Amino acid sequence: MTARRTLDLRGIACPLSWAKARVTLETLARGDEVDLLVDDPRGARDIPRAAEATGYHVAGVAAEDGEWRITIEV
């Protein structure tokens, strides 16, 4: 059974938002997903790149009203 979590990183600038996301990702089991909520445009651009470079699968990036939901699968 897979789990899905949401991590609210709004108000946290990148690269600190990626550091917090990575700590969470490391606690998840294979197949789990996490939705990262960010409002930093730099984070919206850099977090998916960093996640892919680290071996995670970015399932989607959705923008809405100056915020982004980045879905990452472990």
N, C-alpha and C positions, 0 to 999 in steps of 0.2 A: 504494500500500500504506500503510495507516494503522499508526501505532505506538500502543502503550499503555504508560504508565509508572506507577510508584507512587512517591509522595513521602510519606515518613514525617514528619509534623509533630507527633507525640505529644511532649508535654513543652514545646511552644512555645505561648505564649499569643497570642491574637489581640490586636492587629492584626499582630504580627510574622509569625504563621503565614500570613496572607493575603499579606503582602509577599513572603515566600519562594515561595509558590505562584504569585504573579503573575510573578515572575522566570522560573520554570520554564515557565509557560504561554506566555510571549513567545518561548521558544525552539522551540516545537512548530510543526509544519506543520498547515495546515487539515485537519480530519478526525481528527487525533490525539486521544487521550483520556489523561487522567491521573486516577489514583485518589489522593485526598488522605486520609491517615489522621490523624485528629485526636482528642484526648481532652479538649479544652477546650470546654465547652458553648457558650460565647460564640462560638467559632470555628465550631462546627457550625451555629449560627444565622446568623452574619454572613457567612461565606465564600460560601455559595450566593447570598445577596443581592448581595454585591459582585461576584461573577463575572457574574451576569446583568446588573447595571448597567454592567459593562465590556464587554458584548457576547459573552460566552461562554455556551454552553448547558450547564446543569446537567442531566446525564442521570439522576442519582439520588443520594439520600442514604439510607444504611442505618445504623441504630444497632445496636450489639451490645455488651453488657457495659460501658457507660460510654465507649465509643469510637464514632467515626463514620467511615464511608467515603463521601467525597463524590466522585462521578465527574463530571468536567467535560470537555466536548468543545470543542475549539478551532474 
